Amino acid sequence: MKIPNRLRRLDFSSCPDQESIEKILLRARKNPVVYRAFEQHMLTCSHCQSVVKRLQAFYEILETEIAKPASPKVVRFAQSLKKRVKPE
Ligand SMILES: [Zn+2]
C-alpha cells in the first residue's frame, strides 16, 4: 500500500536531513502539524538537537550581519563579483 506524501513527512522514526529540518523550522507557522511531529522526535534525538542548534546559530549570525550597514568598499566588492558571475 502506498503511503501518501503528507503522512510520510510526519514519520520521524529516522532523522530528517539538515535541509529538511531547516524547511520544517522555517515553515513551522504554515505547517504546525509537521513541526510538532518533528519536535516530538527532536526531544529525544541529540543529533537533531545539534542540527537545530547549528541552524539557530547560523540565523543569529545572519540576522546580525544583515542588520549592519555595509561599507561602500564591501558594496563595490559585491558588485564586482556580480559582474563576474553573470552568464555570457
Ligand atoms: Zn533525529
PDB file of the backbone (N, CA, C, O) and the ligand in Angstrom, with CONECT records:
HET     ZN  A 101       1
ATOM      1  N   MET A   1       0.845  -1.200   0.000  1.00  0.00           N
ATOM      2  CA  MET A   1       0.000   0.000   0.000  1.00  0.00           C
ATOM      3  C   MET A   1       0.879   1.249   0.000  1.00  0.00           C
ATOM      4  O   MET A   1       1.830   1.364   0.773  1.00  0.00           O
ATOM      5  N   LYS A   2       0.535   2.175  -0.885  1.00  0.00           N
ATOM      6  CA  LYS A   2       1.339   3.400  -0.993  1.00  0.00           C
ATOM      7  C   LYS A   2       0.924   4.383   0.106  1.00  0.00           C
ATOM      8  O   LYS A   2      -0.258   4.652   0.320  1.00  0.00           O
ATOM      9  N   ILE A   3       1.942   4.907   0.790  1.00  0.00           N
ATOM     10  CA  ILE A   3       1.668   5.887   1.845  1.00  0.00           C
ATOM     11  C   ILE A   3       1.681   7.285   1.236  1.00  0.00           C
ATOM     12  O   ILE A   3       2.642   7.654   0.560  1.00  0.00           O
ATOM     13  N   PRO A   4       0.631   8.064   1.466  1.00  0.00           N
ATOM     14  CA  PRO A   4       0.627   9.417   0.890  1.00  0.00           C
ATOM     15  C   PRO A   4       1.793  10.259   1.429  1.00  0.00           C
ATOM     16  O   PRO A   4       2.210  10.102   2.576  1.00  0.00           O
ATOM     17  N   ASN A   5       2.310  11.157   0.575  1.00  0.00           N
ATOM     18  CA  ASN A   5       3.425  12.030   0.969  1.00  0.00           C
ATOM     19  C   ASN A   5       3.155  12.787   2.259  1.00  0.00           C
ATOM     20  O   ASN A   5       4.033  12.938   3.109  1.00  0.00           O
ATOM     21  N   ARG A   6       1.930  13.256   2.385  1.00  0.00           N
ATOM     22  CA  ARG A   6       1.567  14.075   3.550  1.00  0.00           C
ATOM     23  C   ARG A   6       1.839  13.326   4.855  1.00  0.00           C
ATOM     24  O   ARG A   6       2.318  13.903   5.830  1.00  0.00           O
ATOM     25  N   LEU A   7       1.521  12.017   4.852  1.00  0.00           N
ATOM     26  CA  LEU A   7       1.704  11.224   6.073  1.00  0.00           C
ATOM     27  C   LEU A   7       3.156  10.787   6.246  1.00  0.00           C
ATOM     28  O   LEU A   7       3.666  10.693   7.362  1.00  0.00           O
ATOM     29  N   ARG A   8       3.817  10.521   5.099  1.00  0.00           N
ATOM     30  CA  ARG A   8       5.204  10.085   5.182  1.00  0.00           C
ATOM     31  C   ARG A   8       6.075  11.165   5.845  1.00  0.00           C
ATOM     32  O   ARG A   8       6.999  10.859   6.598  1.00  0.00           O
ATOM     33  N   ARG A   9       5.757  12.435   5.548  1.00  0.00           N
ATOM     34  CA  ARG A   9       6.542  13.527   6.112  1.00  0.00           C
ATOM     35  C   ARG A   9       6.400  13.613   7.633  1.00  0.00           C
ATOM     36  O   ARG A   9       7.243  14.205   8.306  1.00  0.00           O
ATOM     37  N   LEU A  10       5.350  13.030   8.161  1.00  0.00           N
ATOM     38  CA  LEU A  10       5.137  13.081   9.611  1.00  0.00           C
ATOM     39  C   LEU A  10       5.870  11.949  10.320  1.00  0.00           C
ATOM     40  O   LEU A  10       5.927  11.917  11.549  1.00  0.00           O
ATOM     41  N   ASP A  11       6.428  11.026   9.552  1.00  0.00           N
ATOM     42  CA  ASP A  11       7.123   9.893  10.141  1.00  0.00           C
ATOM     43  C   ASP A  11       8.573  10.271  10.416  1.00  0.00           C
ATOM     44  O   ASP A  11       9.387  10.343   9.495  1.00  0.00           O
ATOM     45  N   PHE A  12       8.884  10.506  11.648  1.00  0.00           N
ATOM     46  CA  PHE A  12      10.242  10.880  12.014  1.00  0.00           C
ATOM     47  C   PHE A  12      10.895   9.756  12.822  1.00  0.00           C
ATOM     48  O   PHE A  12      11.585  10.002  13.811  1.00  0.00           O
ATOM     49  N   SER A  13      10.658   8.505  12.374  1.00  0.00           N
ATOM     50  CA  SER A  13      11.316   7.372  13.037  1.00  0.00           C
ATOM     51  C   SER A  13      12.809   7.387  12.731  1.00  0.00           C
ATOM     52  O   SER A  13      13.606   6.826  13.483  1.00  0.00           O
ATOM     53  N   SER A  14      13.189   8.032  11.619  1.00  0.00           N
ATOM     54  CA  SER A  14      14.614   8.284  11.370  1.00  0.00           C
ATOM     55  C   SER A  14      14.798   9.793  11.204  1.00  0.00           C
ATOM     56  O   SER A  14      13.838  10.524  10.960  1.00  0.00           O
ATOM     57  N   CYS A  15      16.045  10.245  11.340  1.00  0.00           N
ATOM     58  CA  CYS A  15      16.327  11.675  11.312  1.00  0.00           C
ATOM     59  C   CYS A  15      16.164  12.247   9.906  1.00  0.00           C
ATOM     60  O   CYS A  15      16.671  11.678   8.939  1.00  0.00           O
ATOM     61  N   PRO A  16      15.453  13.377   9.790  1.00  0.00           N
ATOM     62  CA  PRO A  16      15.442  14.058   8.501  1.00  0.00           C
ATOM     63  C   PRO A  16      16.809  14.704   8.242  1.00  0.00           C
ATOM     64  O   PRO A  16      17.541  14.988   9.190  1.00  0.00           O
ATOM     65  N   ASP A  17      17.161  14.940   6.968  1.00  0.00           N
ATOM     66  CA  ASP A  17      18.443  15.594   6.703  1.00  0.00           C
ATOM     67  C   ASP A  17      18.371  17.080   7.089  1.00  0.00           C
ATOM     68  O   ASP A  17      17.299  17.618   7.365  1.00  0.00           O
ATOM     69  N   GLN A  18      19.552  17.725   7.098  1.00  0.00           N
ATOM     70  CA  GLN A  18      19.606  19.112   7.585  1.00  0.00           C
ATOM     71  C   GLN A  18      18.707  20.047   6.776  1.00  0.00           C
ATOM     72  O   GLN A  18      18.059  20.932   7.334  1.00  0.00           O
ATOM     73  N   GLU A  19      18.674  19.842   5.455  1.00  0.00           N
ATOM     74  CA  GLU A  19      17.848  20.702   4.598  1.00  0.00           C
ATOM     75  C   GLU A  19      16.366  20.562   4.983  1.00  0.00           C
ATOM     76  O   GLU A  19      15.637  21.552   5.038  1.00  0.00           O
ATOM     77  N   SER A  20      15.936  19.328   5.247  1.00  0.00           N
ATOM     78  CA  SER A  20      14.539  19.098   5.627  1.00  0.00           C
ATOM     79  C   SER A  20      14.239  19.721   6.980  1.00  0.00           C
ATOM     80  O   SER A  20      13.169  20.298   7.175  1.00  0.00           O
ATOM     81  N   ILE A  21      15.183  19.609   7.925  1.00  0.00           N
ATOM     82  CA  ILE A  21      14.975  20.205   9.248  1.00  0.00           C
ATOM     83  C   ILE A  21      14.821  21.716   9.112  1.00  0.00           C
ATOM     84  O   ILE A  21      13.953  22.318   9.744  1.00  0.00           O
ATOM     85  N   GLU A  22      15.671  22.324   8.281  1.00  0.00           N
ATOM     86  CA  GLU A  22      15.595  23.769   8.076  1.00  0.00           C
ATOM     87  C   GLU A  22      14.222  24.156   7.501  1.00  0.00           C
ATOM     88  O   GLU A  22      13.609  25.128   7.942  1.00  0.00           O
ATOM     89  N   LYS A  23      13.753  23.391   6.523  1.00  0.00           N
ATOM     90  CA  LYS A  23      12.436  23.669   5.926  1.00  0.00           C
ATOM     91  C   LYS A  23      11.325  23.525   6.959  1.00  0.00           C
ATOM     92  O   LYS A  23      10.408  24.345   7.005  1.00  0.00           O
ATOM     93  N   ILE A  24      11.405  22.478   7.792  1.00  0.00           N
ATOM     94  CA  ILE A  24      10.379  22.256   8.824  1.00  0.00           C
ATOM     95  C   ILE A  24      10.334  23.455   9.766  1.00  0.00           C
ATOM     96  O   ILE A  24       9.256  23.930  10.122  1.00  0.00           O
ATOM     97  N   LEU A  25      11.514  23.943  10.171  1.00  0.00           N
ATOM     98  CA  LEU A  25      11.573  25.073  11.105  1.00  0.00           C
ATOM     99  C   LEU A  25      11.083  26.362  10.454  1.00  0.00           C
ATOM    100  O   LEU A  25      10.347  27.131  11.071  1.00  0.00           O
ATOM    101  N   LEU A  26      11.491  26.597   9.204  1.00  0.00           N
ATOM    102  CA  LEU A  26      11.096  27.832   8.518  1.00  0.00           C
ATOM    103  C   LEU A  26       9.598  27.853   8.207  1.00  0.00           C
ATOM    104  O   LEU A  26       8.995  28.921   8.103  1.00  0.00           O
ATOM    105  N   ARG A  27       9.003  26.661   8.058  1.00  0.00           N
ATOM    106  CA  ARG A  27       7.569  26.580   7.721  1.00  0.00           C
ATOM    107  C   ARG A  27       6.721  26.189   8.929  1.00  0.00           C
ATOM    108  O   ARG A  27       5.597  25.714   8.767  1.00  0.00           O
ATOM    109  N   ALA A  28       7.245  26.385  10.128  1.00  0.00           N
ATOM    110  CA  ALA A  28       6.547  25.939  11.344  1.00  0.00           C
ATOM    111  C   ALA A  28       5.168  26.574  11.489  1.00  0.00           C
ATOM    112  O   ALA A  28       4.209  25.913  11.889  1.00  0.00           O
ATOM    113  N   ARG A  29       5.078  27.860  11.161  1.00  0.00           N
ATOM    114  CA  ARG A  29       3.775  28.537  11.299  1.00  0.00           C
ATOM    115  C   ARG A  29       2.791  28.070  10.252  1.00  0.00           C
ATOM    116  O   ARG A  29       1.601  27.909  10.523  1.00  0.00           O
ATOM    117  N   LYS A  30       3.307  27.851   9.040  1.00  0.00           N
ATOM    118  CA  LYS A  30       2.461  27.446   7.918  1.00  0.00           C
ATOM    119  C   LYS A  30       2.032  25.989   8.073  1.00  0.00           C
ATOM    120  O   LYS A  30       0.929  25.615   7.675  1.00  0.00           O
ATOM    121  N   ASN A  31       2.909  25.170   8.651  1.00  0.00           N
ATOM    122  CA  ASN A  31       2.640  23.736   8.753  1.00  0.00           C
ATOM    123  C   ASN A  31       2.949  23.231  10.169  1.00  0.00           C
ATOM    124  O   ASN A  31       3.906  22.483  10.369  1.00  0.00           O
ATOM    125  N   PRO A  32       2.127  23.646  11.155  1.00  0.00           N
ATOM    126  CA  PRO A  32       2.416  23.312  12.551  1.00  0.00           C
ATOM    127  C   PRO A  32       2.330  21.822  12.872  1.00  0.00           C
ATOM    128  O   PRO A  32       2.969  21.361  13.818  1.00  0.00           O
ATOM    129  N   VAL A  33       1.556  21.064  12.106  1.00  0.00           N
ATOM    130  CA  VAL A  33       1.423  19.621  12.379  1.00  0.00           C
ATOM    131  C   VAL A  33       2.762  18.917  12.141  1.00  0.00           C
ATOM    132  O   VAL A  33       3.189  18.090  12.947  1.00  0.00           O
ATOM    133  N   VAL A  34       3.414  19.253  11.030  1.00  0.00           N
ATOM    134  CA  VAL A  34       4.724  18.662  10.719  1.00  0.00           C
ATOM    135  C   VAL A  34       5.746  19.119  11.759  1.00  0.00           C
ATOM    136  O   VAL A  34       6.566  18.335  12.235  1.00  0.00           O
ATOM    137  N   TYR A  35       5.677  20.403  12.096  1.00  0.00           N
ATOM    138  CA  TYR A  35       6.605  20.944  13.091  1.00  0.00           C
ATOM    139  C   TYR A  35       6.478  20.209  14.424  1.00  0.00           C
ATOM    140  O   TYR A  35       7.477  19.823  15.030  1.00  0.00           O
ATOM    141  N   ARG A  36       5.241  20.023  14.869  1.00  0.00           N
ATOM    142  CA  ARG A  36       5.030  19.347  16.169  1.00  0.00           C
ATOM    143  C   ARG A  36       5.501  17.893  16.137  1.00  0.00           C
ATOM    144  O   ARG A  36       6.044  17.386  17.119  1.00  0.00           O
ATOM    145  N   ALA A  37       5.288  17.230  15.004  1.00  0.00           N
ATOM    146  CA  ALA A  37       5.756  15.839  14.864  1.00  0.00           C
ATOM    147  C   ALA A  37       7.286  15.788  14.943  1.00  0.00           C
ATOM    148  O   ALA A  37       7.859  14.919  15.601  1.00  0.00           O
ATOM    149  N   PHE A  38       7.935  16.738  14.256  1.00  0.00           N
ATOM    150  CA  PHE A  38       9.399  16.793  14.315  1.00  0.00           C
ATOM    151  C   PHE A  38       9.861  17.145  15.726  1.00  0.00           C
ATOM    152  O   PHE A  38      10.842  16.594  16.225  1.00  0.00           O
ATOM    153  N   GLU A  39       9.153  18.056  16.354  1.00  0.00           N
ATOM    154  CA  GLU A  39       9.511  18.485  17.722  1.00  0.00           C
ATOM    155  C   GLU A  39       9.504  17.288  18.682  1.00  0.00           C
ATOM    156  O   GLU A  39      10.379  17.170  19.540  1.00  0.00           O
ATOM    157  N   GLN A  40       8.522  16.412  18.532  1.00  0.00           N
ATOM    158  CA  GLN A  40       8.445  15.214  19.379  1.00  0.00           C
ATOM    159  C   GLN A  40       9.667  14.319  19.151  1.00  0.00           C
ATOM    160  O   GLN A  40      10.223  13.756  20.095  1.00  0.00           O
ATOM    161  N   HIS A  41      10.079  14.196  17.877  1.00  0.00           N
ATOM    162  CA  HIS A  41      11.265  13.398  17.560  1.00  0.00           C
ATOM    163  C   HIS A  41      12.512  14.051  18.163  1.00  0.00           C
ATOM    164  O   HIS A  41      13.353  13.391  18.773  1.00  0.00           O
ATOM    165  N   MET A  42      12.600  15.375  17.971  1.00  0.00           N
ATOM    166  CA  MET A  42      13.807  16.108  18.384  1.00  0.00           C
ATOM    167  C   MET A  42      14.035  16.039  19.902  1.00  0.00           C
ATOM    168  O   MET A  42      15.176  16.048  20.366  1.00  0.00           O
ATOM    169  N   LEU A  43      12.950  15.970  20.658  1.00  0.00           N
ATOM    170  CA  LEU A  43      13.076  15.946  22.122  1.00  0.00           C
ATOM    171  C   LEU A  43      13.934  14.782  22.604  1.00  0.00           C
ATOM    172  O   LEU A  43      14.574  14.857  23.652  1.00  0.00           O
ATOM    173  N   THR A  44      13.936  13.704  21.818  1.00  0.00           N
ATOM    174  CA  THR A  44      14.704  12.526  22.238  1.00  0.00           C
ATOM    175  C   THR A  44      15.870  12.222  21.303  1.00  0.00           C
ATOM    176  O   THR A  44      16.470  11.151  21.394  1.00  0.00           O
ATOM    177  N   CYS A  45      16.200  13.157  20.399  1.00  0.00           N
ATOM    178  CA  CYS A  45      17.255  12.892  19.417  1.00  0.00           C
ATOM    179  C   CYS A  45      18.353  13.952  19.534  1.00  0.00           C
ATOM    180  O   CYS A  45      18.154  15.111  19.171  1.00  0.00           O
ATOM    181  N   SER A  46      19.501  13.542  20.041  1.00  0.00           N
ATOM    182  CA  SER A  46      20.593  14.509  20.230  1.00  0.00           C
ATOM    183  C   SER A  46      21.163  14.987  18.889  1.00  0.00           C
ATOM    184  O   SER A  46      21.635  16.119  18.786  1.00  0.00           O
ATOM    185  N   HIS A  47      21.119  14.124  17.858  1.00  0.00           N
ATOM    186  CA  HIS A  47      21.605  14.530  16.531  1.00  0.00           C
ATOM    187  C   HIS A  47      20.781  15.714  16.004  1.00  0.00           C
ATOM    188  O   HIS A  47      21.341  16.732  15.596  1.00  0.00           O
ATOM    189  N   CYS A  48      19.455  15.573  16.015  1.00  0.00           N
ATOM    190  CA  CYS A  48      18.590  16.639  15.501  1.00  0.00           C
ATOM    191  C   CYS A  48      18.680  17.885  16.383  1.00  0.00           C
ATOM    192  O   CYS A  48      18.584  19.005  15.880  1.00  0.00           O
ATOM    193  N   GLN A  49      18.861  17.705  17.677  1.00  0.00           N
ATOM    194  CA  GLN A  49      19.033  18.866  18.567  1.00  0.00           C
ATOM    195  C   GLN A  49      20.271  19.655  18.164  1.00  0.00           C
ATOM    196  O   GLN A  49      20.250  20.886  18.156  1.00  0.00           O
ATOM    197  N   SER A  50      21.359  18.944  17.824  1.00  0.00           N
ATOM    198  CA  SER A  50      22.584  19.654  17.446  1.00  0.00           C
ATOM    199  C   SER A  50      22.421  20.338  16.092  1.00  0.00           C
ATOM    200  O   SER A  50      22.967  21.421  15.879  1.00  0.00           O
ATOM    201  N   VAL A  51      21.673  19.717  15.171  1.00  0.00           N
ATOM    202  CA  VAL A  51      21.413  20.358  13.867  1.00  0.00           C
ATOM    203  C   VAL A  51      20.610  21.647  14.088  1.00  0.00           C
ATOM    204  O   VAL A  51      20.918  22.682  13.497  1.00  0.00           O
ATOM    205  N   VAL A  52      19.592  21.580  14.931  1.00  0.00           N
ATOM    206  CA  VAL A  52      18.759  22.761  15.212  1.00  0.00           C
ATOM    207  C   VAL A  52      19.605  23.860  15.867  1.00  0.00           C
ATOM    208  O   VAL A  52      19.450  25.037  15.541  1.00  0.00           O
ATOM    209  N   LYS A  53      20.490  23.482  16.779  1.00  0.00           N
ATOM    210  CA  LYS A  53      21.356  24.484  17.430  1.00  0.00           C
ATOM    211  C   LYS A  53      22.277  25.162  16.416  1.00  0.00           C
ATOM    212  O   LYS A  53      22.485  26.375  16.471  1.00  0.00           O
ATOM    213  N   ARG A  54      22.836  24.362  15.478  1.00  0.00           N
ATOM    214  CA  ARG A  54      23.706  24.946  14.430  1.00  0.00           C
ATOM    215  C   ARG A  54      22.911  25.894  13.533  1.00  0.00           C
ATOM    216  O   ARG A  54      23.397  26.969  13.179  1.00  0.00           O
ATOM    217  N   LEU A  55      21.689  25.497  13.165  1.00  0.00           N
ATOM    218  CA  LEU A  55      20.851  26.363  12.328  1.00  0.00           C
ATOM    219  C   LEU A  55      20.513  27.657  13.069  1.00  0.00           C
ATOM    220  O   LEU A  55      20.528  28.742  12.487  1.00  0.00           O
ATOM    221  N   GLN A  56      20.210  27.524  14.353  1.00  0.00           N
ATOM    222  CA  GLN A  56      19.888  28.700  15.167  1.00  0.00           C
ATOM    223  C   GLN A  56      21.084  29.651  15.213  1.00  0.00           C
ATOM    224  O   GLN A  56      20.923  30.863  15.075  1.00  0.00           O
ATOM    225  N   ALA A  57      22.284  29.099  15.406  1.00  0.00           N
ATOM    226  CA  ALA A  57      23.496  29.930  15.449  1.00  0.00           C
ATOM    227  C   ALA A  57      23.705  30.615  14.102  1.00  0.00           C
ATOM    228  O   ALA A  57      24.057  31.794  14.050  1.00  0.00           O
ATOM    229  N   PHE A  58      23.485  29.868  13.001  1.00  0.00           N
ATOM    230  CA  PHE A  58      23.647  30.443  11.669  1.00  0.00           C
ATOM    231  C   PHE A  58      22.693  31.627  11.473  1.00  0.00           C
ATOM    232  O   PHE A  58      23.110  32.689  11.010  1.00  0.00           O
ATOM    233  N   TYR A  59      21.415  31.445  11.825  1.00  0.00           N
ATOM    234  CA  TYR A  59      20.432  32.524  11.601  1.00  0.00           C
ATOM    235  C   TYR A  59      20.678  33.715  12.524  1.00  0.00           C
ATOM    236  O   TYR A  59      20.378  34.851  12.159  1.00  0.00           O
ATOM    237  N   GLU A  60      21.219  33.465  13.710  1.00  0.00           N
ATOM    238  CA  GLU A  60      21.569  34.584  14.602  1.00  0.00           C
ATOM    239  C   GLU A  60      22.693  35.415  13.991  1.00  0.00           C
ATOM    240  O   GLU A  60      22.646  36.645  14.012  1.00  0.00           O
ATOM    241  N   ILE A  61      23.705  34.735  13.446  1.00  0.00           N
ATOM    242  CA  ILE A  61      24.814  35.441  12.788  1.00  0.00           C
ATOM    243  C   ILE A  61      24.299  36.188  11.559  1.00  0.00           C
ATOM    244  O   ILE A  61      24.651  37.345  11.332  1.00  0.00           O
ATOM    245  N   LEU A  62      23.462  35.513  10.768  1.00  0.00           N
ATOM    246  CA  LEU A  62      22.905  36.131   9.560  1.00  0.00           C
ATOM    247  C   LEU A  62      22.129  37.398   9.904  1.00  0.00           C
ATOM    248  O   LEU A  62      22.315  38.435   9.267  1.00  0.00           O
ATOM    249  N   GLU A  63      21.256  37.316  10.917  1.00  0.00           N
ATOM    250  CA  GLU A  63      20.461  38.485  11.323  1.00  0.00           C
ATOM    251  C   GLU A  63      21.364  39.630  11.771  1.00  0.00           C
ATOM    252  O   GLU A  63      21.119  40.786  11.426  1.00  0.00           O
ATOM    253  N   THR A  64      22.400  39.317  12.530  1.00  0.00           N
ATOM    254  CA  THR A  64      23.334  40.346  12.998  1.00  0.00           C
ATOM    255  C   THR A  64      24.038  41.000  11.815  1.00  0.00           C
ATOM    256  O   THR A  64      24.164  42.223  11.752  1.00  0.00           O
ATOM    257  N   GLU A  65      24.497  40.165  10.874  1.00  0.00           N
ATOM    258  CA  GLU A  65      25.222  40.694   9.712  1.00  0.00           C
ATOM    259  C   GLU A  65      24.318  41.528   8.809  1.00  0.00           C
ATOM    260  O   GLU A  65      24.741  42.563   8.292  1.00  0.00           O
ATOM    261  N   ILE A  66      23.071  41.082   8.615  1.00  0.00           N
ATOM    262  CA  ILE A  66      22.132  41.820   7.755  1.00  0.00           C
ATOM    263  C   ILE A  66      21.813  43.185   8.363  1.00  0.00           C
ATOM    264  O   ILE A  66      21.625  44.165   7.641  1.00  0.00           O
ATOM    265  N   ALA A  67      21.753  43.242   9.690  1.00  0.00           N
ATOM    266  CA  ALA A  67      21.406  44.495  10.371  1.00  0.00           C
ATOM    267  C   ALA A  67      22.524  45.532  10.284  1.00  0.00           C
ATOM    268  O   ALA A  67      22.279  46.729  10.430  1.00  0.00           O
ATOM    269  N   LYS A  68      23.757  45.066  10.045  1.00  0.00           N
ATOM    270  CA  LYS A  68      24.889  46.001   9.970  1.00  0.00           C
ATOM    271  C   LYS A  68      24.872  46.750   8.643  1.00  0.00           C
ATOM    272  O   LYS A  68      24.583  46.163   7.600  1.00  0.00           O
ATOM    273  N   PRO A  69      25.182  48.047   8.681  1.00  0.00           N
ATOM    274  CA  PRO A  69      25.291  48.756   7.400  1.00  0.00           C
ATOM    275  C   PRO A  69      26.530  48.287   6.638  1.00  0.00           C
ATOM    276  O   PRO A  69      27.585  48.063   7.232  1.00  0.00           O
ATOM    277  N   ALA A  70      26.395  48.142   5.331  1.00  0.00           N
ATOM    278  CA  ALA A  70      27.531  47.697   4.515  1.00  0.00           C
ATOM    279  C   ALA A  70      28.388  48.902   4.146  1.00  0.00           C
ATOM    280  O   ALA A  70      27.866  49.958   3.789  1.00  0.00           O
ATOM    281  N   SER A  71      29.699  48.739   4.234  1.00  0.00           N
ATOM    282  CA  SER A  71      30.596  49.828   3.859  1.00  0.00           C
ATOM    283  C   SER A  71      30.618  49.936   2.339  1.00  0.00           C
ATOM    284  O   SER A  71      30.403  48.938   1.651  1.00  0.00           O
ATOM    285  N   PRO A  72      30.875  51.133   1.798  1.00  0.00           N
ATOM    286  CA  PRO A  72      30.940  51.300   0.340  1.00  0.00           C
ATOM    287  C   PRO A  72      31.951  50.352  -0.301  1.00  0.00           C
ATOM    288  O   PRO A  72      31.754  49.896  -1.427  1.00  0.00           O
ATOM    289  N   LYS A  73      33.048  50.054   0.429  1.00  0.00           N
ATOM    290  CA  LYS A  73      34.066  49.146  -0.106  1.00  0.00           C
ATOM    291  C   LYS A  73      33.482  47.745  -0.322  1.00  0.00           C
ATOM    292  O   LYS A  73      33.750  47.101  -1.337  1.00  0.00           O
ATOM    293  N   VAL A  74      32.673  47.278   0.654  1.00  0.00           N
ATOM    294  CA  VAL A  74      32.047  45.951   0.552  1.00  0.00           C
ATOM    295  C   VAL A  74      31.031  45.932  -0.591  1.00  0.00           C
ATOM    296  O   VAL A  74      30.941  44.953  -1.333  1.00  0.00           O
ATOM    297  N   VAL A  75      30.265  47.020  -0.730  1.00  0.00           N
ATOM    298  CA  VAL A  75      29.269  47.102  -1.806  1.00  0.00           C
ATOM    299  C   VAL A  75      29.969  47.035  -3.170  1.00  0.00           C
ATOM    300  O   VAL A  75      29.513  46.329  -4.069  1.00  0.00           O
ATOM    301  N   ARG A  76      31.079  47.774  -3.322  1.00  0.00           N
ATOM    302  CA  ARG A  76      31.818  47.743  -4.593  1.00  0.00           C
ATOM    303  C   ARG A  76      32.346  46.331  -4.869  1.00  0.00           C
ATOM    304  O   ARG A  76      32.312  45.856  -6.004  1.00  0.00           O
ATOM    305  N   PHE A  77      32.833  45.671  -3.818  1.00  0.00           N
ATOM    306  CA  PHE A  77      33.351  44.313  -3.973  1.00  0.00           C
ATOM    307  C   PHE A  77      32.238  43.363  -4.437  1.00  0.00           C
ATOM    308  O   PHE A  77      32.436  42.564  -5.352  1.00  0.00           O
ATOM    309  N   ALA A  78      31.058  43.461  -3.792  1.00  0.00           N
ATOM    310  CA  ALA A  78      29.919  42.602  -4.142  1.00  0.00           C
ATOM    311  C   ALA A  78      29.485  42.859  -5.584  1.00  0.00           C
ATOM    312  O   ALA A  78      29.153  41.923  -6.312  1.00  0.00           O
ATOM    313  N   GLN A  79      29.489  44.137  -5.998  1.00  0.00           N
ATOM    314  CA  GLN A  79      29.099  44.461  -7.378  1.00  0.00           C
ATOM    315  C   GLN A  79      30.101  43.892  -8.377  1.00  0.00           C
ATOM    316  O   GLN A  79      29.720  43.456  -9.463  1.00  0.00           O
ATOM    317  N   SER A  80      31.387  43.894  -8.007  1.00  0.00           N
ATOM    318  CA  SER A  80      32.394  43.347  -8.927  1.00  0.00           C
ATOM    319  C   SER A  80      32.228  41.832  -9.063  1.00  0.00           C
ATOM    320  O   SER A  80      32.471  41.273 -10.132  1.00  0.00           O
ATOM    321  N   LEU A  81      31.813  41.168  -7.974  1.00  0.00           N
ATOM    322  CA  LEU A  81      31.572  39.719  -8.034  1.00  0.00           C
ATOM    323  C   LEU A  81      30.369  39.419  -8.923  1.00  0.00           C
ATOM    324  O   LEU A  81      30.385  38.476  -9.714  1.00  0.00           O
ATOM    325  N   LYS A  82      29.321  40.240  -8.779  1.00  0.00           N
ATOM    326  CA  LYS A  82      28.092  40.043  -9.552  1.00  0.00           C
ATOM    327  C   LYS A  82      28.387  40.110 -11.052  1.00  0.00           C
ATOM    328  O   LYS A  82      27.851  39.323 -11.832  1.00  0.00           O
ATOM    329  N   LYS A  83      29.239  41.051 -11.447  1.00  0.00           N
ATOM    330  CA  LYS A  83      29.596  41.181 -12.872  1.00  0.00           C
ATOM    331  C   LYS A  83      30.275  39.908 -13.368  1.00  0.00           C
ATOM    332  O   LYS A  83      30.050  39.464 -14.494  1.00  0.00           O
ATOM    333  N   ARG A  84      31.121  39.322 -12.494  1.00  0.00           N
ATOM    334  CA  ARG A  84      31.885  38.129 -12.912  1.00  0.00           C
ATOM    335  C   ARG A  84      31.014  36.885 -13.032  1.00  0.00           C
ATOM    336  O   ARG A  84      31.328  36.002 -13.830  1.00  0.00           O
ATOM    337  N   VAL A  85      29.920  36.787 -12.258  1.00  0.00           N
ATOM    338  CA  VAL A  85      29.089  35.577 -12.316  1.00  0.00           C
ATOM    339  C   VAL A  85      27.944  35.686 -13.310  1.00  0.00           C
ATOM    340  O   VAL A  85      27.183  34.733 -13.474  1.00  0.00           O
ATOM    341  N   LYS A  86      27.804  36.830 -13.978  1.00  0.00           N
ATOM    342  CA  LYS A  86      26.753  36.976 -14.986  1.00  0.00           C
ATOM    343  C   LYS A  86      27.001  36.021 -16.150  1.00  0.00           C
ATOM    344  O   LYS A  86      28.134  35.881 -16.610  1.00  0.00           O
ATOM    345  N   PRO A  87      25.935  35.363 -16.629  1.00  0.00           N
ATOM    346  CA  PRO A  87      26.126  34.466 -17.770  1.00  0.00           C
ATOM    347  C   PRO A  87      26.502  35.258 -19.022  1.00  0.00           C
ATOM    348  O   PRO A  87      26.024  36.374 -19.225  1.00  0.00           O
ATOM    349  N   GLU A  88      27.364  34.672 -19.860  1.00  0.00           N
ATOM    350  CA  GLU A  88      27.824  35.383 -21.061  1.00  0.00           C
ATOM    351  C   GLU A  88      26.879  35.213 -22.228  1.00  0.00           C
ATOM    352  O   GLU A  88      27.129  35.751 -23.307  1.00  0.00           O
TER     353      GLU A  88
HETATM  354 ZN    ZN A 101      16.868  12.906  14.808  1.00  0.00          ZN2+
END
